[in-house]
């Protein structure tokens, strides 16, 4: 028995219905053929655009935007989506080839940038590490790109002929934090802290914060 189906599709862009007459047994094939030869939104024949993500055909910019809203389509092809061998075409092969080229280019760029940074910082870091070791300090460096590594201003001063350390002073009970960008390794901790905790040298804000602990 042959059953004729009448399918109505609401068009949200033009507020009208598009009607298709199909026959059972060829329903899916007929719909696929119709959508491939006509715009999925307005039904206009010979559409010029094909969505790289869902492969639906559209005829204008308005229809492109409408199809994205109606089908929740991003319009961007998923480059890692599985495609079965029987559906694999020359366009898929070309797309995969371009994808692999982009991956190779990204890997090369990342490696090149990493080597450039290493060459730029290598001599300074080695010199700083050697001077720290001579002072009895086992210097351990964080990886390049870490925020702590970027904030660290410790260095060996050729002028002062000593290491200048970046020191972060934390006083948890008072909720106070201070940072000294360069403190000589020859300085005494008591003298460095005077500007923060000494009543005569500390600023009014620091005195008020530490006064609550006394």
Backbone as a chain_set.jsonl record, in Angstrom:
{"seq": "XXXXXXXXXXXXXXXXXXXXXXXXXXXXXXXXXXXXXXXXXXXXXXXXXXXXXXXXXXXXXXXXXXXXXXXXXXXXXXXXXXXXXXXXXXXXXXXXXXXXXXXXXXXXXXXXXXXXXXXXXXXXXXXXXXXXXXXXXXXXXXXXXXXXXXXXXXXXXXXXXXXXXXXXXXXXXXXXXXXXXXXXXXXXXXXXXXXXXXXXXXXXXXXXXXXXXX", "coords": {"N": [[0.85, -1.194, 0.0], [0.553, 2.203, -0.796], [1.266, 5.146, 0.791], [0.53, 8.508, 0.987], [2.138, 11.277, 2.267], [1.78, 14.419, 3.821], [3.798, 16.964, 4.554], [4.38, 19.628, 6.681], [6.315, 22.486, 7.072], [7.29, 24.957, 9.206], [8.256, 28.19, 8.412], [10.331, 30.308, 9.96], [11.404, 32.724, 9.185], [9.91, 33.938, 7.153], [7.385, 33.605, 8.098], [5.559, 31.596, 7.111], [4.259, 28.531, 5.66], [5.956, 25.74, 4.298], [5.293, 23.296, 1.954], [5.585, 19.802, 1.402], [5.17, 17.01, -0.674], [5.345, 13.625, -0.226], [6.27, 10.183, -0.624], [5.827, 7.047, 1.007], [8.617, 4.999, 1.891], [10.341, 6.319, 0.223], [10.688, 8.607, 1.556], [12.727, 9.744, 3.201], [14.839, 9.915, 1.367], [13.712, 11.568, -0.579], [13.273, 13.948, 0.815], [15.904, 14.642, 1.44], [16.899, 15.082, -1.089], [15.303, 17.226, -1.943], [16.02, 19.213, -0.081], [18.642, 19.553, -0.758], [18.559, 20.674, -3.255], [17.165, 22.981, -2.905], [16.643, 25.964, -0.948], [16.812, 25.613, 2.547], [15.324, 27.218, 4.146], [13.639, 29.198, 2.821], [12.896, 27.795, 0.61], [13.661, 28.385, -1.984], [14.907, 27.636, -5.207], [18.038, 26.283, -6.413], [20.092, 27.164, -4.429], [22.883, 29.118, -3.289], [24.665, 28.857, -1.2], [26.289, 26.627, 1.061], [26.225, 25.216, 4.205], [29.125, 24.777, 6.125], [29.11, 23.293, 8.429], [26.649, 21.804, 8.887], [25.901, 21.182, 6.348], [23.609, 22.097, 5.097], [21.637, 23.815, 2.624], [21.463, 27.208, 1.647], [20.169, 30.395, 0.487], [20.645, 33.095, 0.843], [21.967, 35.772, 2.903], [20.228, 36.342, 4.986], [18.8, 33.949, 5.148], [20.871, 32.26, 5.867], [21.513, 33.176, 8.454], [19.069, 32.651, 9.66], [18.885, 29.871, 9.462], [20.868, 29.102, 11.193], [19.775, 29.837, 13.65], [17.402, 28.325, 13.669], [18.209, 25.616, 13.458], [20.063, 25.46, 15.434], [22.764, 25.796, 14.748], [26.238, 26.289, 14.465], [27.662, 27.041, 12.276], [30.279, 26.556, 11.818], [32.533, 24.212, 10.716], [33.049, 21.061, 12.197], [36.127, 19.933, 12.694], [37.102, 17.551, 13.635], [35.154, 15.682, 13.481], [33.73, 12.466, 13.072], [33.795, 10.728, 10.018], [32.353, 8.375, 8.03], [33.771, 5.781, 5.929], [32.408, 5.278, 3.545], [31.178, 7.67, 3.092], [33.158, 9.405, 2.752], [34.686, 11.978, 1.047], [36.375, 13.787, -1.63], [36.486, 16.421, -0.793], [36.445, 16.14, 1.974], [38.916, 14.917, 2.321], [40.651, 16.963, 1.448], [40.047, 18.889, 3.354], [40.906, 17.617, 5.723], [43.604, 17.442, 5.164], [44.352, 20.158, 5.127], [43.79, 20.711, 7.775], [45.712, 19.148, 9.133], [47.981, 20.424, 8.199], [47.698, 22.943, 9.431], [47.917, 22.165, 12.109], [50.559, 21.217, 12.152], [51.868, 23.603, 11.541], [51.235, 25.135, 13.804], [52.49, 23.677, 15.832], [55.155, 23.93, 15.046], [55.469, 26.731, 15.262], [55.072, 27.119, 18.016], [57.227, 25.66, 19.064], [59.351, 27.087, 17.936], [59.037, 29.637, 19.114], [59.442, 28.933, 21.759], [62.133, 28.069, 21.737], [63.353, 30.472, 21.016], [62.795, 32.146, 23.218], [64.182, 30.674, 25.099], [66.828, 30.898, 24.247], [67.149, 33.65, 24.596], [66.853, 34.068, 27.32], [68.54, 32.245, 28.468], [71.378, 32.66, 28.966], [71.364, 34.709, 30.906], [69.922, 33.509, 32.988], [71.496, 31.276, 33.595], [73.802, 32.543, 34.504], [72.808, 33.912, 36.737], [71.933, 31.72, 38.282], [74.377, 30.479, 38.776], [75.706, 32.4, 40.342], [73.979, 32.43, 42.519], [74.353, 29.86, 43.497], [76.997, 30.035, 44.289], [76.629, 31.613, 46.498], [75.535, 29.875, 48.219], [72.919, 29.145, 47.747], [70.368, 27.1, 46.644], [68.991, 27.367, 43.763], [65.805, 27.16, 42.371], [63.944, 27.155, 39.513], [60.823, 28.215, 38.185], [58.689, 27.0, 35.506], [58.853, 28.554, 32.222], [56.589, 31.128, 31.513], [54.856, 30.837, 33.654], [52.994, 32.611, 36.134], [54.215, 33.416, 38.536], [56.854, 33.237, 37.806], [57.023, 35.278, 35.929], [56.544, 37.499, 37.552], [58.687, 37.549, 39.222], [61.464, 39.389, 40.141], [64.04, 39.017, 40.879], [67.605, 39.211, 40.701], [71.061, 39.32, 39.645], [73.105, 41.86, 40.601], [75.406, 43.562, 38.846], [76.556, 45.937, 39.396], [76.321, 46.337, 42.202], [77.428, 43.994, 42.864], [76.209, 41.751, 43.999], [73.46, 39.58, 44.879], [70.181, 40.59, 44.183], [67.253, 40.21, 45.743], [63.807, 39.45, 45.195], [61.356, 39.94, 47.514], [58.579, 38.778, 49.255], [56.607, 39.814, 51.762], [54.592, 38.443, 54.158], [51.99, 38.86, 56.428], [49.875, 37.164, 58.007], [48.091, 37.324, 60.235], [47.611, 40.009, 60.53], [46.633, 40.547, 58.092], [48.166, 41.68, 56.084], [50.27, 42.476, 53.348], [53.369, 42.874, 51.82], [55.691, 43.85, 49.272], [58.988, 43.732, 48.23], [60.912, 44.728, 45.62], [63.658, 44.628, 45.051], [66.01, 43.448, 47.162], [68.993, 43.521, 48.818], [71.227, 40.764, 49.14], [72.963, 41.057, 51.17], [71.746, 42.516, 53.065], [70.248, 42.995, 56.327], [67.597, 41.27, 57.819], [66.098, 42.44, 59.857], [66.632, 45.145, 59.534], [65.482, 45.58, 57.039], [62.801, 45.184, 57.535], [62.103, 47.261, 59.135], [60.911, 49.531, 57.972], [58.338, 48.778, 57.788], [57.37, 47.787, 60.253], [58.488, 49.22, 62.318], [57.73, 51.695, 64.705], [58.592, 54.329, 64.364], [59.518, 54.557, 61.748], [57.677, 53.327, 60.07], [54.773, 53.752, 57.94], [51.61, 55.464, 58.495], [49.405, 53.832, 57.899], [50.432, 51.215, 57.995], [51.217, 51.142, 60.673], [48.72, 51.308, 61.952], [47.541, 48.897, 61.2], [49.256, 46.968, 62.3], [49.082, 47.628, 64.922], [46.765, 46.609, 65.903], [47.389, 44.023, 66.528], [48.932, 44.104, 68.72]], "CA": [[0.0, 0.0, 0.0], [1.306, 3.448, -0.88], [0.675, 6.2, 1.617], [1.049, 9.834, 0.679], [2.262, 12.112, 3.46], [1.899, 15.86, 3.594], [4.648, 17.481, 5.627], [4.401, 21.082, 6.771], [7.481, 23.019, 7.787], [7.115, 26.375, 9.485], [9.396, 29.026, 8.06], [10.318, 31.418, 10.92], [11.873, 33.976, 8.605], [8.863, 34.543, 6.355], [6.106, 33.316, 8.75], [4.7, 30.85, 6.217], [4.492, 27.1, 5.661], [6.434, 25.137, 3.069], [4.644, 21.99, 1.875], [6.227, 18.784, 0.594], [4.433, 15.767, -0.879], [6.315, 12.541, -0.278], [5.725, 8.834, -0.646], [6.534, 6.187, 1.947], [9.692, 4.236, 1.276], [11.301, 7.267, -0.357], [10.502, 9.848, 2.301], [14.014, 10.31, 3.596], [15.607, 10.243, 0.168], [13.071, 12.696, -1.239], [13.539, 15.153, 1.605], [17.322, 14.998, 1.28], [17.064, 15.625, -2.444], [14.662, 18.539, -1.984], [16.795, 20.182, 0.699], [19.914, 19.793, -1.429], [18.312, 21.489, -4.437], [16.445, 24.202, -2.551], [17.006, 26.589, 0.327], [16.105, 24.96, 3.649], [14.508, 28.213, 4.855], [12.578, 29.777, 1.992], [12.532, 26.871, -0.456], [14.078, 28.875, -3.308], [15.743, 26.655, -5.9], [19.433, 26.596, -6.731], [20.755, 28.002, -3.411], [24.301, 29.291, -3.579], [25.504, 28.622, -0.029], [26.185, 25.367, 1.792], [26.818, 25.37, 5.538], [30.22, 23.823, 6.335], [28.888, 22.489, 9.63], [25.537, 20.858, 8.742], [25.744, 20.924, 4.905], [22.315, 22.568, 4.59], [21.774, 24.812, 1.581], [20.74, 28.464, 1.836], [20.282, 31.244, -0.701], [20.958, 34.483, 1.154], [22.505, 36.002, 4.238], [19.119, 36.218, 5.937], [18.519, 32.526, 5.309], [22.0, 31.688, 6.6], [21.323, 33.501, 9.869], [17.867, 31.977, 10.128], [19.155, 28.435, 9.607], [21.664, 28.939, 12.419], [18.855, 29.921, 14.782], [16.414, 27.255, 13.62], [18.827, 24.317, 13.652], [21.095, 25.581, 16.466], [24.009, 25.492, 14.04], [27.281, 27.296, 14.662], [28.195, 27.454, 10.985], [31.704, 26.217, 11.766], [32.677, 22.771, 10.547], [33.808, 20.333, 13.211], [37.231, 19.327, 11.967], [37.418, 16.232, 14.185], [33.955, 14.846, 13.425], [33.954, 11.201, 12.375], [33.138, 10.548, 8.723], [32.518, 6.983, 7.609], [34.53, 5.642, 4.694], [31.528, 5.348, 2.382], [30.767, 9.058, 2.91], [34.377, 10.207, 2.684], [34.826, 12.529, -0.304], [37.603, 14.56, -1.883], [36.438, 17.631, 0.034], [36.869, 15.734, 3.318], [40.36, 14.691, 2.257], [41.303, 18.27, 1.386], [39.858, 19.54, 4.652], [41.795, 16.963, 6.686], [44.969, 17.821, 4.815], [44.553, 21.52, 5.623], [43.791, 20.646, 9.232], [47.026, 18.651, 9.545], [48.944, 21.494, 7.928], [47.552, 23.949, 10.487], [48.474, 21.593, 13.329], [52.014, 21.212, 12.003], [52.318, 24.991, 11.623], [51.107, 25.573, 15.196], [53.549, 23.012, 16.601], [56.432, 24.56, 14.678], [55.502, 28.083, 15.827], [55.248, 27.01, 19.467], [58.602, 25.231, 19.328], [60.243, 28.181, 17.564], [58.933, 30.669, 20.147], [60.048, 28.407, 22.977], [63.589, 28.115, 21.574], [63.776, 31.874, 21.0], [62.791, 32.613, 24.605], [65.243, 29.983, 25.828], [68.106, 31.501, 23.886], [67.218, 35.004, 25.109], [66.969, 34.061, 28.776], [69.423, 31.188, 28.946], [72.646, 33.161, 29.508], [71.1, 35.446, 32.137], [69.5, 32.583, 34.038], [72.653, 30.478, 33.997], [74.686, 33.413, 35.299], [72.136, 34.14, 38.018], [71.964, 30.465, 39.033], [75.752, 30.24, 39.211], [75.981, 33.311, 41.444], [73.199, 31.983, 43.673], [75.015, 28.668, 44.033], [78.187, 30.495, 45.0], [76.185, 32.177, 47.771], [74.971, 28.805, 49.033], [71.48, 29.057, 47.501], [69.965, 26.141, 45.608], [67.947, 28.085, 43.052], [64.894, 26.34, 41.579], [63.176, 28.055, 38.665], [59.538, 27.752, 37.675], [58.668, 26.964, 34.033], [58.606, 29.805, 31.519], [55.178, 31.388, 31.293], [54.125, 30.842, 34.917], [52.815, 33.982, 36.621], [55.245, 33.679, 39.548], [58.112, 33.427, 37.089], [56.982, 36.601, 35.319], [56.575, 38.53, 38.587], [59.956, 37.507, 39.939], [62.435, 40.399, 39.684], [65.357, 38.716, 41.456], [68.665, 39.328, 39.719], [72.405, 39.598, 40.164], [73.503, 43.217, 40.256], [76.837, 43.688, 38.574], [77.014, 47.169, 40.021], [76.463, 46.086, 43.635], [78.161, 42.73, 42.987], [75.478, 40.87, 44.904], [72.137, 39.208, 44.401], [69.056, 41.394, 44.647], [66.117, 39.303, 45.803], [62.429, 39.927, 45.34], [60.849, 39.341, 48.749], [57.169, 39.008, 49.557], [56.399, 39.735, 53.201], [53.208, 38.12, 54.474], [51.606, 38.908, 57.835], [48.505, 36.651, 57.941], [47.232, 37.769, 61.326], [47.236, 41.402, 60.288], [46.081, 40.661, 56.749], [49.014, 42.649, 55.387], [51.238, 41.904, 52.419], [54.275, 43.851, 51.213], [56.627, 43.285, 48.3], [60.203, 44.483, 47.914], [61.384, 44.237, 44.327], [65.084, 44.314, 45.122], [66.611, 43.499, 48.495], [70.338, 42.972, 48.734], [71.468, 39.572, 49.948], [73.796, 41.464, 52.294], [70.926, 43.268, 54.019], [69.757, 42.287, 57.507], [66.134, 41.204, 57.766], [65.559, 43.413, 60.812], [66.706, 46.485, 58.943], [64.553, 45.661, 55.909], [61.433, 45.216, 58.054], [61.857, 48.466, 59.94], [60.014, 50.468, 57.287], [56.978, 48.263, 57.885], [56.903, 47.508, 61.622], [59.051, 50.147, 63.305], [56.798, 52.813, 64.944], [59.143, 55.598, 63.924], [59.768, 54.578, 60.308], [56.537, 52.802, 59.315], [53.741, 54.727, 57.614], [50.457, 55.436, 59.391], [48.552, 52.685, 57.585], [51.073, 50.018, 58.536], [51.148, 51.202, 62.131], [47.363, 51.008, 62.382], [47.275, 47.469, 61.002], [50.013, 46.163, 63.25], [48.704, 48.01, 66.279], [45.665, 45.752, 66.336], [47.928, 42.759, 67.007], [49.668, 44.321, 69.975]], "C": [[0.881, 1.238, 0.0], [0.56, 4.527, -0.104], [1.33, 7.518, 1.265], [1.013, 10.697, 1.927], [2.389, 13.571, 3.049], [2.631, 16.451, 4.8], [4.674, 18.999, 5.557], [5.621, 21.513, 7.581], [7.303, 24.518, 7.959], [8.384, 27.128, 9.17], [9.4, 30.241, 8.987], [10.734, 32.747, 10.333], [10.751, 34.701, 7.872], [7.465, 34.271, 6.911], [5.126, 32.624, 7.801], [5.066, 29.369, 6.28], [4.98, 26.653, 4.287], [5.931, 23.702, 3.032], [5.429, 21.064, 0.956], [5.303, 17.574, 0.491], [5.431, 14.645, -1.06], [5.587, 11.209, -0.258], [6.525, 7.954, 0.291], [7.538, 5.326, 1.192], [10.74, 5.142, 0.66], [11.238, 8.612, 0.355], [11.834, 10.506, 2.613], [14.835, 10.732, 2.392], [15.044, 11.474, -0.528], [13.354, 14.002, -0.505], [14.979, 15.607, 1.445], [17.566, 15.629, -0.08], [16.485, 17.023, -2.542], [15.489, 19.59, -1.261], [18.12, 20.502, 0.022], [19.729, 20.716, -2.632], [17.603, 22.798, -4.138], [16.909, 24.71, -1.199], [16.163, 25.971, 1.447], [15.194, 25.921, 4.391], [13.343, 28.692, 3.995], [12.145, 28.868, 0.847], [12.933, 27.306, -1.841], [15.05, 27.874, -3.93], [17.133, 27.212, -6.182], [20.068, 27.534, -5.704], [22.262, 28.021, -3.63], [25.207, 28.936, -2.404], [25.24, 27.234, 0.563], [26.91, 25.512, 3.125], [27.932, 24.345, 5.737], [30.02, 22.923, 7.55], [27.827, 21.411, 9.421], [25.228, 20.524, 7.282], [24.378, 21.336, 4.369], [22.543, 23.721, 3.604], [20.917, 26.021, 1.893], [21.033, 29.382, 0.653], [20.702, 32.674, -0.4], [21.484, 34.589, 2.574], [21.421, 35.863, 5.298], [18.791, 34.75, 6.201], [19.647, 31.823, 6.067], [21.829, 31.926, 8.1], [20.122, 32.761, 10.451], [18.114, 30.492, 10.34], [19.998, 28.159, 10.843], [20.768, 28.962, 13.649], [17.916, 28.714, 14.826], [17.011, 25.894, 13.952], [19.922, 24.33, 14.712], [22.47, 25.218, 15.9], [25.002, 26.632, 14.229], [27.822, 27.819, 13.337], [29.667, 27.157, 10.813], [31.838, 24.698, 11.706], [33.51, 22.164, 11.657], [34.905, 19.535, 12.509], [37.579, 17.928, 12.452], [36.215, 15.289, 14.166], [34.228, 13.592, 12.59], [33.144, 11.149, 11.088], [33.407, 9.125, 8.265], [33.163, 6.919, 6.226], [33.646, 5.765, 3.463], [31.047, 6.764, 2.092], [31.971, 9.994, 2.769], [34.608, 10.648, 1.239], [36.154, 13.273, -0.45], [37.637, 15.827, -1.037], [36.84, 17.317, 1.475], [38.375, 15.518, 3.374], [41.119, 16.009, 2.248], [41.2, 18.999, 2.716], [40.781, 18.943, 5.706], [43.248, 17.336, 6.421], [45.292, 19.228, 5.324], [44.609, 21.549, 7.142], [45.147, 20.177, 9.751], [48.118, 19.684, 9.282], [48.902, 22.566, 9.003], [48.128, 23.448, 11.804], [49.995, 21.621, 13.282], [52.58, 22.624, 12.114], [52.274, 25.502, 13.061], [52.199, 24.961, 16.065], [54.902, 23.647, 16.314], [56.554, 25.948, 15.296], [55.741, 28.045, 17.334], [56.672, 26.617, 19.819], [59.597, 26.345, 19.018], [60.225, 29.286, 18.62], [59.601, 30.217, 21.435], [61.564, 28.468, 22.896], [64.111, 29.547, 21.588], [63.834, 32.437, 22.412], [63.924, 31.974, 25.392], [66.599, 30.594, 25.528], [68.252, 32.892, 24.492], [67.473, 35.018, 26.623], [68.058, 33.127, 29.289], [70.677, 31.731, 29.608], [72.433, 33.903, 30.825], [70.741, 34.511, 33.284], [70.674, 31.741, 34.529], [73.611, 31.291, 34.872], [74.106, 33.654, 36.693], [72.172, 32.885, 38.886], [73.362, 30.17, 39.567], [76.12, 31.13, 40.389], [75.205, 32.906, 42.702], [73.842, 30.763, 44.318], [76.285, 29.035, 44.794], [77.848, 31.083, 46.364], [75.53, 31.133, 48.67], [73.465, 28.645, 48.86], [71.222, 28.071, 46.363], [68.751, 26.717, 44.886], [67.123, 27.131, 42.192], [63.939, 27.268, 40.818], [61.856, 27.408, 38.238], [59.563, 27.771, 36.148], [58.364, 28.341, 33.439], [57.112, 29.946, 31.24], [54.352, 31.4, 32.56], [54.084, 32.261, 35.471], [53.876, 34.342, 37.656], [56.598, 33.938, 38.896], [58.167, 34.822, 36.469], [57.126, 37.713, 36.355], [57.922, 38.616, 39.282], [60.966, 38.488, 39.332], [63.827, 40.171, 40.253], [66.413, 38.706, 40.369], [70.006, 39.481, 40.425], [72.824, 40.967, 39.657], [75.014, 43.274, 40.059], [77.414, 44.941, 39.227], [77.272, 46.966, 41.509], [77.265, 44.826, 43.923], [77.531, 41.81, 44.043], [74.114, 40.565, 44.302], [71.088, 40.125, 45.015], [67.806, 40.537, 44.569], [64.795, 40.055, 45.823], [61.835, 39.182, 46.538], [59.393, 39.759, 48.952], [56.958, 38.76, 51.049], [54.907, 39.526, 53.483], [53.002, 38.135, 55.981], [50.134, 38.478, 57.927], [47.585, 37.195, 59.026], [46.77, 39.209, 61.143], [46.588, 41.586, 58.919], [46.853, 41.643, 55.887], [50.005, 41.898, 54.5], [52.057, 43.026, 51.787], [55.226, 43.125, 50.273], [57.77, 44.252, 48.099], [60.787, 43.905, 46.642], [62.846, 43.833, 44.358], [65.599, 44.529, 46.535], [67.966, 42.811, 48.407], [70.478, 41.747, 49.637], [72.343, 39.888, 51.169], [72.998, 42.2, 53.368], [70.471, 42.372, 55.165], [68.228, 42.37, 57.511], [65.507, 42.244, 58.688], [65.555, 44.807, 60.219], [65.718, 46.653, 57.792], [63.12, 45.815, 56.401], [61.109, 46.484, 58.845], [60.846, 49.406, 59.287], [58.567, 50.013, 57.335], [56.472, 48.162, 59.322], [57.455, 48.463, 62.673], [58.116, 51.35, 63.48], [57.291, 54.149, 64.404], [59.289, 55.686, 62.403], [58.568, 54.117, 59.471], [55.513, 53.899, 59.047], [52.522, 54.516, 58.509], [49.563, 54.222, 59.153], [49.128, 51.409, 58.166], [51.004, 49.999, 60.055], [49.759, 50.831, 62.631], [47.053, 49.519, 62.246], [48.007, 46.608, 62.018], [49.631, 46.467, 64.692], [47.594, 47.122, 66.805], [46.172, 44.413, 66.895], [48.629, 42.885, 68.342], [48.728, 44.373, 71.151]], "O": [[1.865, 1.295, 0.738], [-0.625, 4.775, -0.328], [2.556, 7.623, 1.25], [-0.03, 10.83, 2.568], [3.028, 13.899, 2.05], [2.124, 16.431, 5.921], [4.953, 19.582, 4.509], [5.908, 20.96, 8.642], [7.181, 25.256, 6.981], [9.467, 26.747, 9.613], [8.561, 31.127, 8.828], [10.453, 33.795, 10.914], [10.641, 35.925, 7.951], [6.469, 34.647, 6.293], [3.971, 33.039, 7.705], [6.072, 29.001, 6.887], [4.494, 27.116, 3.255], [6.126, 22.961, 3.995], [5.881, 21.464, -0.117], [4.715, 17.163, 1.491], [6.276, 14.703, -1.953], [4.408, 11.141, 0.092], [7.747, 8.079, 0.377], [7.342, 4.976, 0.029], [11.91, 4.769, 0.583], [11.681, 9.629, -0.179], [12.04, 11.684, 2.322], [15.458, 11.793, 2.403], [15.795, 12.323, -1.009], [13.637, 15.029, -1.123], [15.253, 16.801, 1.328], [18.334, 16.582, -0.212], [17.089, 17.909, -3.147], [15.65, 20.71, -1.746], [18.664, 21.592, 0.2], [20.643, 21.459, -2.989], [17.455, 23.638, -5.025], [17.495, 23.97, -0.409], [14.949, 25.825, 1.309], [14.367, 25.484, 5.191], [12.186, 28.598, 4.407], [11.143, 29.137, 0.186], [12.569, 26.639, -2.809], [15.915, 27.332, -3.242], [17.363, 28.422, -6.189], [20.542, 28.607, -6.078], [22.841, 27.043, -4.104], [26.406, 28.733, -2.597], [24.11, 26.744, 0.559], [28.081, 25.892, 3.161], [27.703, 23.152, 5.537], [30.693, 21.9, 7.681], [28.059, 20.243, 9.732], [24.381, 19.672, 7.01], [24.028, 20.941, 3.257], [23.496, 24.489, 3.727], [19.781, 25.886, 2.348], [21.999, 29.185, -0.084], [21.083, 33.401, -1.318], [21.45, 33.628, 3.343], [21.667, 35.329, 6.379], [18.537, 34.358, 7.34], [19.393, 30.888, 6.828], [21.978, 31.011, 8.91], [20.157, 32.303, 11.593], [17.605, 29.913, 11.3], [19.863, 27.109, 11.47], [20.979, 28.194, 14.587], [17.668, 28.151, 15.892], [16.385, 25.1, 14.655], [20.633, 23.34, 14.883], [23.225, 24.445, 16.49], [24.633, 27.804, 14.158], [28.378, 28.916, 13.28], [30.246, 27.471, 9.773], [31.308, 23.989, 12.562], [34.561, 22.696, 12.014], [34.618, 18.566, 11.806], [38.278, 17.191, 11.757], [36.256, 14.218, 14.771], [34.871, 13.654, 11.543], [31.959, 11.483, 11.071], [34.561, 8.719, 8.128], [33.107, 7.877, 5.455], [34.08, 6.299, 2.442], [30.567, 7.047, 0.995], [31.82, 11.213, 2.68], [34.712, 9.824, 0.331], [36.941, 13.367, 0.492], [38.709, 16.257, -0.61], [37.499, 18.127, 2.127], [39.029, 15.889, 4.349], [42.114, 16.161, 2.957], [42.15, 19.649, 3.153], [41.375, 19.675, 6.497], [44.028, 17.522, 7.356], [46.365, 19.465, 5.879], [45.376, 22.312, 7.73], [45.674, 20.746, 10.707], [49.067, 19.801, 10.057], [49.945, 23.049, 9.442], [48.756, 24.211, 12.538], [50.646, 22.003, 14.255], [53.64, 22.827, 12.707], [53.175, 26.222, 13.491], [52.765, 25.632, 16.928], [55.698, 23.875, 17.226], [57.618, 26.311, 15.798], [56.517, 28.839, 17.866], [57.262, 27.162, 20.751], [60.572, 26.53, 19.747], [61.277, 29.814, 18.982], [60.245, 31.009, 22.122], [62.222, 28.867, 23.857], [65.193, 29.808, 22.115], [64.792, 33.12, 22.774], [64.551, 32.615, 26.235], [67.419, 30.788, 26.426], [69.357, 33.284, 24.866], [68.206, 35.864, 27.135], [68.453, 33.227, 30.45], [71.014, 31.306, 30.713], [73.223, 33.752, 31.757], [71.197, 34.695, 34.412], [70.829, 31.518, 35.73], [74.156, 30.785, 35.852], [74.82, 33.607, 37.694], [72.414, 32.971, 40.09], [73.511, 29.67, 40.682], [76.77, 30.677, 41.331], [75.715, 33.026, 43.816], [73.874, 30.647, 45.543], [76.609, 28.424, 45.812], [78.672, 31.058, 47.278], [75.031, 31.456, 49.748], [72.801, 28.075, 49.725], [71.78, 28.193, 45.272], [67.619, 26.571, 45.347], [67.673, 26.385, 41.381], [63.218, 28.063, 41.421], [61.794, 26.209, 37.968], [60.373, 28.484, 35.555], [57.711, 29.175, 34.064], [56.458, 29.005, 30.79], [53.239, 31.927, 32.553], [55.033, 33.025, 35.297], [54.383, 35.464, 37.651], [57.386, 34.753, 39.375], [59.212, 35.472, 36.475], [57.747, 38.741, 36.087], [58.258, 39.646, 39.866], [61.277, 38.411, 38.144], [64.699, 41.03, 40.127], [66.162, 38.254, 39.252], [70.076, 39.734, 41.628], [72.89, 41.208, 38.452], [75.788, 43.061, 40.992], [78.597, 44.998, 39.563], [78.315, 47.37, 42.023], [77.723, 44.6, 45.043], [78.219, 41.188, 44.851], [73.676, 41.207, 43.347], [71.107, 40.397, 46.215], [67.349, 40.178, 43.484], [64.683, 41.143, 46.388], [61.814, 37.952, 46.569], [59.038, 40.932, 48.836], [57.111, 37.638, 51.533], [54.072, 40.34, 53.089], [53.749, 37.499, 56.723], [49.243, 39.327, 57.925], [46.421, 37.495, 58.759], [45.668, 39.576, 61.553], [46.055, 42.654, 58.619], [46.275, 42.351, 55.062], [50.505, 40.832, 54.859], [51.505, 44.004, 51.282], [55.525, 41.944, 50.454], [57.563, 45.435, 47.832], [61.121, 42.721, 46.59], [63.234, 42.825, 43.768], [65.62, 45.652, 47.039], [68.067, 41.663, 47.975], [69.93, 41.697, 50.738], [72.447, 39.077, 52.089], [73.514, 42.476, 54.451], [70.327, 41.16, 55.007], [67.652, 43.423, 57.238], [64.498, 42.858, 58.341], [64.595, 45.56, 60.38], [65.177, 47.74, 57.59], [62.313, 46.495, 55.767], [59.95, 46.731, 59.179], [60.021, 50.009, 59.974], [57.665, 50.766, 56.968], [55.298, 48.416, 59.59], [56.949, 48.513, 63.794], [57.742, 51.971, 62.484], [56.488, 55.004, 64.03], [59.192, 56.773, 61.834], [58.456, 54.474, 58.299], [55.392, 54.852, 59.816], [52.42, 53.502, 59.199], [49.025, 53.65, 60.101], [48.405, 50.609, 58.761], [50.761, 48.952, 60.655], [49.629, 50.116, 63.625], [46.371, 48.949, 63.097], [47.455, 45.638, 62.537], [49.84, 45.641, 65.58], [47.488, 46.902, 68.011], [45.462, 43.748, 67.649], [48.888, 41.888, 69.014], [49.169, 44.549, 72.287]]}, "num_chains": 1, "name": "protein.A"}
